């Protein structure tokens, strides 16, 4: 799919949520195919856009996709949870808007060799940043049965996590599990026949769990929120797209904490803590994709957008 036919998730809603000013400083913390970045940078004149991605391939591709606007763009190879370090390295004290799309980018999913897909045979990798050391093979073949059970249950919300963890440990006792389809076979062998007939692919939840573990995704989201909000200018907007309940819970709770004012006990007659809200929530409930967008892009089905404004 070309850059011109690719439409990023919740594009119009993100642009509206960011409330872009032509001279502002903006950060796209999850560049991917640069779909969101293209629409942001088009709206800038004297402003700057910082594009961040863990995947060097995404940054290389962005040079072409953002070619008409490169004089307004900074491409940064880093993890989005280092937003404070990124701004410091560019001598920028704060930004007027930040966007984080937490989904795995389509090129990573579509490139079977990266090991994210349970539909194509490839080495068990799943690293978003291929310079990192831990791979999916390292998790599958090196982590204890109890740790595998915990990860598959917690990150994948997989009800057959104990059986799957046990099957992985038994299989790797004979020889290491090296490819995606080998892992799919092991997962299927651990599940009852009824579960294998469900609409969702039987390996989907386990693959999600291992990917989250390999890339430390949930902890990265928490760190990002704690570092991003303090680095927004007054009136600046933060927009975050999540794709599963674990991420959304972290974002919802984190933003609620920043939006909360006084923390004194309810029975105190007057406030003594002096705490005031750092942000206001732009929407009380998450913004969801339209039915039309879901029909055009089924991957958007589980997307949720939350936005906040710095006070």
C-alpha positions in Angstrom: 0.0 0.0 0.0 1.5 3.3 -1.0 1.8 6.4 1.3 -0.9 8.0 -0.8 -3.5 5.3 -0.2 -2.5 4.7 3.4 -4.7 6.6 5.8 -3.6 6.6 9.4 -6.1 5.7 12.2 -8.4 8.5 13.5 -6.5 11.1 11.3 -9.1 13.9 11.2 -9.8 13.4 14.9 -6.1 13.6 15.8 -5.6 16.8 13.8 -8.6 18.4 15.5 -7.5 17.3 18.9 -4.0 18.8 18.4 -5.4 22.2 17.5 -2.4 23.0 15.4 -0.9 26.5 15.2 1.2 27.2 12.1 4.2 28.5 14.2 4.1 25.8 16.9 6.4 23.0 17.8 4.9 19.5 17.5 6.2 16.0 18.2 5.0 12.8 16.6 6.4 10.2 18.9 5.4 7.2 16.8 6.2 8.2 13.2 5.4 4.9 11.5 4.4 5.5 7.9 4.4 9.3 8.6 0.6 9.6 7.8 -0.1 11.7 10.8 3.2 13.6 10.4 2.3 14.6 6.8 -0.9 16.2 7.9 0.7 18.0 10.9 3.6 19.4 8.9 1.4 20.6 6.0 -0.2 23.0 8.5 3.1 24.5 9.7 4.8 27.6 8.3 7.4 28.8 10.8 6.7 25.8 13.1 8.7 22.6 13.6 7.8 18.9 13.7 9.9 16.4 15.6 9.3 12.9 14.2 10.4 10.0 16.5 10.5 6.3 15.9 12.4 3.3 17.3 12.5 1.7 13.9 15.2 3.1 11.7 13.4 1.8 8.6 10.5 4.1 9.4 12.8 7.1 9.6 14.6 6.3 6.4 11.2 6.0 4.6 10.0 9.3 6.1 12.7 11.2 4.2 10.9 10.5 1.0 7.4 10.8 2.4 8.1 14.1 4.1 10.5 15.4 1.4 8.5 18.6 0.5 8.6 19.7 4.2 12.0 18.5 5.4 13.1 22.0 6.2 10.5 22.0 9.0 11.2 18.4 10.2 13.6 16.8 12.7 13.9 13.0 12.4 15.0 11.3 15.6 15.8 7.6 16.2 14.7 7.0 19.8 11.9 5.6 21.9 8.9 7.9 22.5 9.2 7.5 26.3 12.4 9.6 26.1 10.5 12.7 25.0 12.2 14.9 27.6 15.7 13.8 26.4 14.7 14.3 22.8 13.5 17.9 23.5 16.6 18.6 25.5 18.9 17.3 22.7 17.2 19.8 20.3 17.4 22.7 22.8 13.6 22.9 22.9 12.1 23.6 26.3 8.6 22.5 25.4 6.2 21.6 22.6 2.8 22.9 21.6 1.4 19.4 20.8 2.4 15.8 21.0 0.9 12.8 19.3 1.5 9.1 20.2 -0.1 6.3 18.1 0.6 3.2 20.1 -0.3 0.6 17.5 2.3 -1.5 15.8 2.9 0.2 12.4 1.5 -1.5 9.3 5.0 -1.9 7.7 6.1 -3.9 10.7 3.1 -6.2 10.6 3.1 -6.5 6.8 6.8 -7.4 6.7 6.6 -11.1 7.5 10.4 -11.2 8.2 10.1 -9.0 11.3 8.3 -11.8 13.2 5.3 -9.9 14.4 2.7 -11.9 12.4 1.3 -15.3 13.3 0.3 -15.6 9.6 3.8 -15.7 8.0 6.8 -17.9 8.9 9.8 -15.9 10.1 12.4 -15.9 12.9 10.9 -15.0 16.3 12.0 -11.4 16.5 9.2 -8.8 17.2 11.7 -6.0 18.0 10.5 -2.5 17.1 14.1 -1.3 17.4 16.3 -3.9 15.8 19.3 -2.5 17.7 17.8 -3.8 21.0 19.0 -7.2 22.4 15.9 -9.0 23.6 13.9 -10.8 20.9 10.7 -12.9 21.0 13.0 -16.0 20.7 14.7 -14.9 23.9 11.4 -14.6 25.7 10.0 -17.9 24.4 13.1 -20.0 25.0 14.6 -18.2 28.0 11.9 -17.1 30.4 10.6 -19.3 33.1 7.2 -21.1 32.8 5.7 -18.9 35.5 7.0 -15.7 33.9 5.6 -16.8 30.5 2.2 -17.6 32.1 2.1 -14.2 33.8 3.0 -12.3 30.6 0.6 -14.2 28.4 -2.2 -13.8 31.0 -1.5 -10.2 31.8 -0.5 -8.7 28.5 -2.5 -11.0 26.2 -5.5 -11.5 28.5 -5.4 -15.1 27.4 -7.5 -17.4 29.4 -5.4 -20.5 28.4 -2.1 -18.9 29.5 -1.1 -21.7 32.0 -1.6 -24.3 29.3 0.2 -22.3 26.6 3.2 -21.6 28.9 3.4 -25.2 29.9 3.3 -26.3 26.2 6.1 -23.8 25.3 8.4 -25.1 28.1 7.8 -28.8 27.1 8.5 -28.1 23.4 11.6 -26.1 24.0 12.9 -28.9 26.2 13.3 -30.9 23.0 14.7 -28.1 20.9 14.4 -24.2 20.8 11.3 -22.7 19.3 12.8 -20.6 16.5 10.0 -19.4 14.1 6.6 -17.8 14.3 4.7 -20.7 12.8 6.5 -23.2 15.2 5.2 -21.0 18.1 1.7 -20.9 16.5 1.7 -24.7 16.4 2.7 -24.9 20.1 0.0 -22.4 21.1 -2.7 -24.4 19.1 -1.6 -27.7 20.7 -2.3 -26.2 24.2 -5.8 -25.0 23.4 -9.1 -27.0 23.4 -10.8 -27.6 20.1 -13.7 -25.2 20.9 -11.2 -22.3 21.4 -9.6 -23.1 18.0 -12.9 -22.6 16.3 -13.4 -19.0 17.6 -13.4 -16.2 15.1 -10.1 -14.7 16.5 -6.9 -16.4 15.5 -5.8 -18.6 18.5 -2.3 -17.2 18.5 -3.3 -13.5 18.5 -3.4 -12.8 22.2 -0.1 -14.7 22.9 1.7 -12.9 20.1 0.4 -9.6 21.4 1.7 -10.5 24.9 5.2 -11.5 23.7 5.5 -8.4 21.6 4.6 -6.2 24.5 7.2 -7.9 26.7 9.9 -7.7 24.0 9.4 -4.0 23.6 8.5 -3.1 27.2 5.5 -1.3 25.8 3.3 -0.8 28.8 6.1 0.7 31.0 7.1 2.9 28.0 3.5 4.3 27.9 3.7 5.2 31.6 7.1 6.8 31.3 5.9 8.8 28.2 2.9 10.3 30.1 5.0 11.3 33.1 7.6 13.0 30.8 5.3 14.4 28.1 2.8 16.4 30.2 5.4 18.6 31.9 7.0 19.4 28.6 3.9 20.9 27.0 3.5 24.6 26.6 0.4 26.2 28.2 -2.5 25.5 25.8 -0.5 22.7 24.2 -2.3 19.4 23.4 -1.4 15.8 24.0 -3.2 13.1 21.9 -2.7 9.4 22.5 -4.2 6.5 20.4 -4.4 3.1 22.1 -5.4 -0.3 20.6 -6.0 -2.5 23.6 -7.5 -2.2 27.1 -4.1 -2.4 29.0 -2.7 0.7 27.2 -5.9 2.6 27.4 -6.2 2.0 31.1 -2.7 3.4 31.6 -3.4 6.5 29.5 -6.8 7.1 31.2 -5.4 6.7 34.7 -2.3 8.8 33.9 -4.3 11.7 32.4 -6.8 11.6 35.2 -3.9 12.0 37.7 -2.6 15.1 35.9 -6.2 16.5 35.6 -6.9 16.1 39.3 -6.5 19.1 41.6 -6.7 19.1 45.3 -5.6 15.8 46.9 -6.7 16.7 50.5 -9.0 14.3 52.3 -12.7 15.0 51.7 -13.3 16.0 55.3 -10.7 18.8 55.3 -12.5 22.2 55.5 -10.0 23.9 53.3 -7.3 22.8 50.9 -3.8 22.7 52.4 -2.0 20.7 49.6 -2.2 23.6 47.1 -2.2 21.2 44.2 -3.9 22.4 41.0 -4.7 20.5 37.8 -1.9 20.3 35.2 -4.3 19.5 32.3 -7.9 19.5 31.3 -9.4 16.5 29.4 -10.5 17.6 25.9 -13.0 14.8 25.9 -14.3 13.0 28.9 -14.7 9.7 26.9 -12.4 8.4 24.3 -12.9 9.2 20.7 -13.7 6.1 18.6 -13.3 5.5 14.8 -16.4 5.8 12.7 -18.1 2.7 11.2 -16.9 3.9 7.8 -13.3 4.0 9.0 -13.6 0.5 10.5 -15.0 -0.9 7.2 -12.1 0.8 5.3 -9.5 -0.2 7.8 -10.4 -3.2 10.1 -7.2 -2.5 12.1 -8.9 0.7 13.4 -11.6 -1.3 15.1 -10.1 -1.2 18.6 -8.5 2.3 18.4 -9.3 4.9 21.1 -8.1 8.5 21.1 -7.7 10.5 24.3 -6.6 14.1 24.3 -5.7 16.7 27.0 -4.7 20.3 27.1 -2.0 21.8 29.3 -3.3 24.4 31.8 
